[in-house]
Amino acid sequence: MGYLTTEAVENLSKHKYCSSEYSTFMNFLNRALWTPCSNFLPDWLAPNLITILSTVSIMFACFYAIGHNDLLFSATVPPDTMLIGAIGIFIYSLLDNLDGKQARRLGVSSPLGQLLDHGLDASVNALSIGLLLVQALNFHDSIMIPTLLVFMQLPCFFTFWEEYYCGIMKLQVGGLGADEFNFLSIGIMLVSYFSGTEFWDNKIFSAIPLNTLYVSVLIILFLIIGLPSFTSSVYYKTNTLKSFLLLIPPMQVYLGIYIFYFSEAYKHYALLFLIAGCALGGLLNCRLIISVTCNVEFKIFRLDTTLFFLFAIASYYYEIVNFWIAAGLCGAMTLYLFFYLYSISCEIAECLGINVLTVRKAN
């Protein structure tokens, strides 16, 4: 056995996914869009394949936009990238909600589907949408770029962290969840398409640019609504501050991203450092999902996050990074994420006796 211990395999088969109620907006989408569309899905279409297709759609839109920019986000991308981005986010959001409906309709719901669905959302998909928004909001050399990307992933970790201790995954907090954010992102992409990305440089009261205001509002909402909800639930359940030690690994990663931002190397290879850090942050989210579904301990002190943090510090104080090192770090972290997802998915499928991308039982 690879990643999963004997105890993890036993717990995996017993795991039951439990989530909170939909928000008002999600209920509307469920009635008007998701349920009608789910009726057209053929029985041979595996839920996990729908999940993969949703990721492919948003990755394509992201790659198309990045292909018109550079490593420093210094270029202004053409309008069609924004339209493709809006379409990509819509397709992703739709398919992301159809995979679960298909799984329940066919009776093939499993922890594997939970990992692929939530794991890809909290890693690849969050990064892809974040990179699209960075370009749509016309951020160039701004600290808002790493800030936006960090706050695309960090709420995911807090969601899984709460589920790890409380057993329930919150789909929304205060009526706000992923789908509200996705449609807001679509709106931003469309505004950038029709009005140009320079629209977001306009200032409110001649003081705050609209793009900075948007990210600031996201942070404030998370701090006053999301963070208190997550932390109070965990503390009430555990009645100990020890549970908060699980926040050390993501803090290492995201602090590392900010340290990279202030380094000399970031001024040349920004995109590479951001992808590397967010890939590692996404991997942490996936590992925490496995800890939830297998009811096993999530390791607090991790070699990968510690090395990333130390490397960020070293790059800040010493000029040790060139293009090949930055590209190697980006490639290594990306492969690390995808290799883990592939390996653990195959392992879970083998343990449960199912196929990853078909609805048939494994032989």
Summary of the structure (lengths in Angstrom):
residues: 363
radius of gyration: 20.2
end to end distance: 18.5
largest distance: 66.0
contacts: 1231
relative contact order: 0.15
helix: 74%
strand: 3%
